[in-house]
Amino acid sequence: MTEAAPNTPTRRARELRKFGTVAENRLWYVFKNRSFQGLKFARQVPIGPYFVDFACREVALVVELDGGQHVDSQRDAVRTAYLNSEGYDVIRFWNNEVL
């Protein structure tokens, strides 16, 4: 396997997957290998300037997991608006809901 060049979206996505939260890892266990409704999900997917926690391109769905730092986050609202403009529906869960 060839190494991704420094500061590329591929490298950043790999780093995010490698250091995922406990909640992300648990939800990935549910999503991987088309084990949820037969849909293919990917982790830490670059969409425009953002990396989303999980994306299913087949149904244009983004699943985001949020910790306490996301309470009333204006940045999340801007991010969601961007993803919606790209054709994705976004659903968010608190980490504690997944755990």
N, C-alpha and C positions, 0 to 999 in steps of 0.2 A: 504494500500500500504506500502510495506517495504521500508525503507530508504536505498539508495545506500551507500556502504562503502566509507569512505573518499578517495579522490584522485583516484577514478575509472573513466574510460571513461564515464560511465553512468552519474555519478554525474557532471562531467565537461560539458557534452552535455546539461544536464538540466540547468546548470548555464548559458551557452551560449544562450540557447533558452529564458530563463527568462530575460536576459539583451540584447536582440537583438536590432540592430539598427532600425531606422525608415524605412530605405529602405528594410531591411530583413523582417520586419513585413508586409510591403505592398506587397512584392513579395510572402510571405507565404499566404497571402489572395488569391492570384491568384492560387497558387499550391495546397493548402490543399483540402482534400476530393476528390482527382482525378478530380478536376475541370479544369485542363489544359490538353487538349487532352486525357483525361481518364487515364493519367499516375499517378502513385503513387510516390510522392516525400516525402522525410523526411528531417527534419532540423537538422543541426549541427551533422552530421553523422561522427563517427570516422572511418577513413580509414588509416590503418597503424598508423604512428605517428601524423597524421593530423586530424583536424576536418573540414569538408567541410561545407559550408553554406547550400547547398541543394544537395541531391543526388537522382537520380532515378535509382535504381538497374535494373529495367526492361529493360532499354535501355543503361545502363552503362554510364550515363551522370552526370556530376557534374556542378553545377552552382555556381559561386562565385561572390560576390559583393565586390567591392573594393572602398575604400576611397582614399584620396590624399596621404596617407602614402605608397601606393602601386605603385606609379609612378616609372617606371624603376627598379622594385624590383627584384634583383637576387634571393632572397628567394622564390618569387612567381614562378620564372622559374624552380627552383629545385623542388618545390612542384608539379607543373604541370607535370614535367617529371616523378616524382614518381607516380602520379595518372594515367598518361598514361601507365606506365609500369604495373600497376595493371588492365589495361583494360578499364579505364574510359576516355571518351572524356571530356574535360574541356572547358566551355565557361565562360567568365568573362564580367561583366558589371560594369560600374562606378555607384556608389550610385546615383549620380544626374540623370543618365539615367532612373533609376527605379522611382525616385521621379518625 
